[in-house]
Amino acid sequence: GQNIDQPTEMTATEGAIVQINCTYQTSGFNGLFWYQQHAGEAPTFLSYNVLDGLEEKGRFSSFLSRSKGYSYLLLKELQMKDSASYLCAVLDSNYQLIWGAGTKLIIKP
Amino acid sequence: NAGVTQTPKFRVLKTGQSMTLLCAQDMNHEYMYWYRQDPGMGLRLIHYSVGEGTTAKGEVPDGYNVSRLKKQNFLLGLESAAPSQTSVYFCASSPTAFDYNEQFFGPGTRLTVL
């Protein structure tokens, strides 16, 4: 079966750095997405990785290791508005997105 | 541009009632999707469409039907609602399903079936 694992919840302090991990086992791989979802709102796109390595976009970076079935999202200089759920999703061999349950990130002052 | 819109935003149904959720996008996207999101679970694909007049089943299609008569609209129907269909429903669209194309989501419909 297809499976994506992420921690359920993480807590971090404003101004700090946090790393959210995602491991996956899917039938095929055509890329990995990270989305942000604030409570009661729709998911919004953060990043896409298809090759191994680090992609940096402002305060957010995303890393992929295809051989290990592993990705992480790195958030720097945390702000209160970063409190949200972060969803990892893999595009499988049928070009359908398989979603993790999401990691709820709580930012404390 | 409005992006992806969904109506209604909230709905309460009684078991056995029927309803239709409407999704509209103004980005001229070919692909459209219906997901449900339940607590502690990832988004699950119900049905999707790769173009006007075409639909396909996703991971959890039972109890739902869809239609894509116009490119910009994707309708999700519940013929006989059940409490297990209580969920938040999201519609999404993308230019294609391939590679970099991110999916753009509507604001969601919160459905409760009593």
Boltz contact constraints between the chains, C-beta under 6 A:
constraints:
  - contact:
      token1: [A, 42]
      token2: [B, 105]
      max_distance: 6.0
  - contact:
      token1: [A, 42]
      token2: [B, 107]
      max_distance: 6.0
  - contact:
      token1: [A, 42]
      token2: [B, 108]
      max_distance: 6.0
  - contact:
      token1: [A, 43]
      token2: [B, 105]
      max_distance: 6.0
  - contact:
      token1: [A, 45]
      token2: [B, 102]
      max_distance: 6.0
  - contact:
      token1: [A, 48]
      token2: [B, 100]
      max_distance: 6.0
  - contact:
      token1: [A, 95]
      token2: [B, 97]
      max_distance: 6.0
  - contact:
      token1: [A, 95]
      token2: [B, 98]
      max_distance: 6.0
  - contact:
      token1: [A, 99]
      token2: [B, 42]
      max_distance: 6.0
  - contact:
      token1: [A, 99]
      token2: [B, 43]
      max_distance: 6.0
  - contact:
      token1: [A, 100]
      token2: [B, 42]
      max_distance: 6.0
  - contact:
      token1: [A, 101]
      token2: [B, 40]
      max_distance: 6.0
  - contact:
      token1: [A, 101]
      token2: [B, 41]
      max_distance: 6.0
  - contact:
      token1: [A, 101]
      token2: [B, 42]
      max_distance: 6.0
